[in-house]
Amino acid sequence: MAKILVLDIETAPNLAYVWRFFKENVGAKQVVEHSEIISYAYKWLGDPTVHYYDVQYATEAAILEPLMEVLDAADIVVAHNGNKFDLPTIQGRALVAGLKPPSPYKTVDTLLVARYEFNFPANSLEYLSTILGVSKKDSHKDFPGFELWSECLKGNPLAWEEMKKYNIQDVISLEEIYLKMRPWMRRHPNVGVFDDKDHAVCPKCGSSHIQYRGYAHTNVGRYHRFQCNDCGGWGRTRLSIYPKELRNNLTVNAVS
């Protein structure tokens, strides 16, 4: 089975000297402290344990080393805005720390899925948690807004404890959102390629409990179509049921 990692990171802001509050272009020489990863949480899909690391008593490089090992073991990484933020940020900070890259993995970005597949008025993790009825994100009410990050950077142990709860809850919410969205995902990596079974499995969840329902057609082929009895996702067989002679005689619309 595919090893699917559910991941969320939190970062510190850049600290810079500025002259204005709005429409300010910040030059490289104005930056006093660069943004870095201050915490992350992750879990393996289906495993109840959520792992958490932060820089309260460690350096960023120290917490990045175990993260590289986890990413190296993953086949698929699920993150919200992961393709644009979480994963490139991890790579950038690992490069700064002098770490080697993990083995390649596939990604599922639930923010992009929400944009591509659904017409929600908002696509934030908090909004999706609400509308999909999953475990609610903790809004860190004791340290609202930016105050949580500010107090963590000051070393406030109560803020760090709230950051831990906030980061872990994000991962729990993300996993539930991913599982609800997964049957609808047309671009989901095919988990069947990670399986050694000698029969068809659901390409989204890997279940063998499938029901053949009709056919899927392409310009040059006809395939058995099936629906997963577990997650509800759809798939089709890889090989066309047309005999070779018929496949050779099929024509395709083309524009010269």
RAWOUR-V792291 format. One record per residue. N is the residue number from 1. RES is the residue in three letters. SS is DSSP state (A for helix, B for strand, O for the rest). PSI is psi in whole degrees, -180 to 180 (999 if undefined). OMEGA is omega in whole degrees, 0 to 359 (999 if undefined). Layout:
N&RES&SS&PSI&OMEGA ; N&RES&SS&PSI&OMEGA
//
This chain:
1&MET&O&150&178 ; 2&ALA&O&140&175 ; 3&LYS&O&111&185 ; 4&ILE&B&122&182 ; 5&LEU&B&131&176 ; 6&VAL&B&122&194 ; 7&LEU&B&145&174 ; 8&ASP&B&137&179 ; 9&ILE&B&159&172 ; 10&GLU&B&141&184 ; 11&THR&B&155&173 ; 12&ALA&O&153&178 ; 13&PRO&O&162&169 ; 14&ASN&O&144&176 ; 15&LEU&B&123&185 ; 16&ALA&B&159&171 ; 17&TYR&O&128&180 ; 18&VAL&O&159&179 ; 19&TRP&O&-26&183 ; 20&ARG&O&162&178 ; 21&PHE&O&-26&186 ; 22&PHE&O&149&175 ; 23&LYS&O&47&182 ; 24&GLU&O&126&172 ; 25&ASN&O&118&184 ; 26&VAL&O&120&178 ; 27&GLY&O&160&183 ; 28&ALA&A&-35&182 ; 29&LYS&A&-11&178 ; 30&GLN&A&-15&183 ; 31&VAL&B&127&178 ; 32&VAL&B&-44&178 ; 33&GLU&B&132&181 ; 34&HIS&O&151&177 ; 35&SER&O&144&175 ; 36&GLU&O&166&178 ; 37&ILE&B&124&181 ; 38&ILE&B&-19&176 ; 39&SER&B&159&171 ; 40&TYR&B&155&177 ; 41&ALA&B&148&179 ; 42&TYR&B&161&173 ; 43&LYS&B&154&173 ; 44&TRP&B&136&183 ; 45&LEU&O&127&179 ; 46&GLY&O&-15&178 ; 47&ASP&O&129&183 ; 48&PRO&O&-16&185 ; 49&THR&O&128&174 ; 50&VAL&O&126&181 ; 51&HIS&B&145&184 ; 52&TYR&B&138&176 ; 53&TYR&B&146&173 ; 54&ASP&B&175&185 ; 55&VAL&O&18&181 ; 56&GLN&O&-43&180 ; 57&TYR&O&23&181 ; 58&ALA&O&167&176 ; 59&THR&O&163&177 ; 60&GLU&A&-42&180 ; 61&ALA&A&-37&182 ; 62&ALA&A&-37&180 ; 63&ILE&A&-17&178 ; 64&LEU&A&-29&182 ; 65&GLU&A&-50&177 ; 66&PRO&A&-28&178 ; 67&LEU&A&-38&177 ; 68&MET&A&-37&179 ; 69&GLU&A&-40&179 ; 70&VAL&A&-46&179 ; 71&LEU&A&-35&180 ; 72&ASP&A&-29&181 ; 73&ALA&A&-12&186 ; 74&ALA&O&143&171 ; 75&ASP&O&-38&181 ; 76&ILE&B&136&178 ; 77&VAL&B&126&178 ; 78&VAL&B&126&178 ; 79&ALA&B&152&178 ; 80&HIS&O&117&189 ; 81&ASN&O&27&184 ; 82&GLY&A&-38&183 ; 83&ASN&A&-31&183 ; 84&LYS&A&-29&186 ; 85&PHE&A&-69&190 ; 86&ASP&A&-55&187 ; 87&LEU&A&-44&174 ; 88&PRO&A&-35&178 ; 89&THR&A&-44&178 ; 90&ILE&A&-45&181 ; 91&GLN&A&-42&181 ; 92&GLY&A&-44&181 ; 93&ARG&A&-32&175 ; 94&ALA&A&-37&176 ; 95&LEU&A&-45&178 ; 96&VAL&A&-38&182 ; 97&ALA&O&-5&179 ; 98&GLY&O&24&180 ; 99&LEU&O&156&177 ; 100&LYS&O&150&182 ; 101&PRO&O&150&175 ; 102&PRO&O&170&175 ; 103&SER&O&153&183 ; 104&PRO&O&147&178 ; 105&TYR&O&161&176 ; 106&LYS&B&161&184 ; 107&THR&B&152&169 ; 108&VAL&B&115&180 ; 109&ASP&B&108&185 ; 110&THR&A&-24&175 ; 111&LEU&A&-45&179 ; 112&LEU&A&-37&177 ; 113&VAL&A&-45&179 ; 114&ALA&A&-39&180 ; 115&ARG&A&-42&185 ; 116&TYR&A&-40&191 ; 117&GLU&A&-20&187 ; 118&PHE&O&157&181 ; 119&ASN&O&59&178 ; 120&PHE&O&151&178 ; 121&PRO&O&-18&176 ; 122&ALA&O&156&184 ; 123&ASN&O&16&179 ; 124&SER&O&158&178 ; 125&LEU&A&-38&180 ; 126&GLU&A&-45&181 ; 127&TYR&A&-43&180 ; 128&LEU&A&-37&177 ; 129&SER&A&-40&182 ; 130&THR&A&-51&187 ; 131&ILE&A&-27&181 ; 132&LEU&O&-3&174 ; 133&GLY&O&36&179 ; 134&VAL&O&-179&179 ; 135&SER&O&127&186 ; 136&LYS&O&142&172 ; 137&LYS&O&140&175 ; 138&ASP&O&124&184 ; 139&SER&O&16&183 ; 140&HIS&O&64&186 ; 141&LYS&A&-25&179 ; 142&ASP&A&-30&177 ; 143&PHE&A&79&187 ; 144&PRO&O&148&174 ; 145&GLY&O&-139&184 ; 146&PHE&O&-17&182 ; 147&GLU&A&-34&180 ; 148&LEU&A&-47&180 ; 149&TRP&A&-42&181 ; 150&SER&A&-45&182 ; 151&GLU&A&-34&176 ; 152&CYS&A&-44&181 ; 153&LEU&A&-22&175 ; 154&LYS&O&-7&179 ; 155&GLY&O&18&180 ; 156&ASN&O&114&183 ; 157&PRO&A&-31&178 ; 158&LEU&A&-37&177 ; 159&ALA&A&-40&179 ; 160&TRP&A&-37&178 ; 161&GLU&A&-38&178 ; 162&GLU&A&-37&176 ; 163&MET&A&-40&179 ; 164&LYS&A&-48&179 ; 165&LYS&A&-42&181 ; 166&TYR&A&-47&182 ; 167&ASN&A&-43&180 ; 168&ILE&A&-42&180 ; 169&GLN&A&-35&176 ; 170&ASP&A&-43&181 ; 171&VAL&A&-41&179 ; 172&ILE&A&-45&178 ; 173&SER&A&-42&182 ; 174&LEU&A&-42&179 ; 175&GLU&A&-44&181 ; 176&GLU&A&-40&177 ; 177&ILE&A&-45&179 ; 178&TYR&A&-45&182 ; 179&LEU&A&-35&177 ; 180&LYS&A&-38&182 ; 181&MET&A&-27&192 ; 182&ARG&A&-44&180 ; 183&PRO&O&-23&183 ; 184&TRP&O&-10&187 ; 185&MET&O&116&178 ; 186&ARG&O&-18&182 ; 187&ARG&O&16&182 ; 188&HIS&O&136&176 ; 189&PRO&O&143&182 ; 190&ASN&O&104&182 ; 191&VAL&A&-14&179 ; 192&GLY&A&-25&181 ; 193&VAL&A&-14&178 ; 194&PHE&A&4&185 ; 195&ASP&O&147&180 ; 196&ASP&O&6&182 ; 197&LYS&O&147&181 ; 198&ASP&O&21&178 ; 199&HIS&O&170&184 ; 200&ALA&O&141&176 ; 201&VAL&O&163&177 ; 202&CYS&O&127&181 ; 203&PRO&O&-12&182 ; 204&LYS&O&-44&183 ; 205&CYS&O&-11&178 ; 206&GLY&O&6&182 ; 207&SER&O&146&175 ; 208&SER&O&-7&183 ; 209&HIS&O&81&182 ; 210&ILE&B&155&179 ; 211&GLN&B&122&180 ; 212&TYR&B&129&183 ; 213&ARG&B&93&175 ; 214&GLY&B&-157&187 ; 215&TYR&B&152&172 ; 216&ALA&B&142&184 ; 217&HIS&B&141&169 ; 218&THR&O&-176&179 ; 219&ASN&O&-26&185 ; 220&VAL&O&17&182 ; 221&GLY&O&161&176 ; 222&ARG&B&133&188 ; 223&TYR&B&151&172 ; 224&HIS&B&131&179 ; 225&ARG&B&145&179 ; 226&PHE&B&158&175 ; 227&GLN&B&140&180 ; 228&CYS&B&131&178 ; 229&ASN&O&-12&180 ; 230&ASP&O&-60&183 ; 231&CYS&O&-19&180 ; 232&GLY&O&-3&180 ; 233&GLY&O&161&180 ; 234&TRP&B&153&176 ; 235&GLY&B&180&177 ; 236&ARG&B&161&177 ; 237&THR&O&159&184 ; 238&ARG&O&-36&185 ; 239&LEU&O&138&177 ; 240&SER&O&145&179 ; 241&ILE&O&-6&176 ; 242&TYR&O&139&174 ; 243&PRO&O&158&184 ; 244&LYS&A&-40&183 ; 245&GLU&A&-41&180 ; 246&LEU&A&-39&179 ; 247&ARG&A&-37&181 ; 248&ASN&A&-26&183 ; 249&ASN&A&-6&180 ; 250&LEU&O&142&176 ; 251&THR&O&159&182 ; 252&VAL&O&137&175 ; 253&ASN&O&134&181 ; 254&ALA&O&152&176 ; 255&VAL&O&123&182 ; 256&SER&O&999&999
//
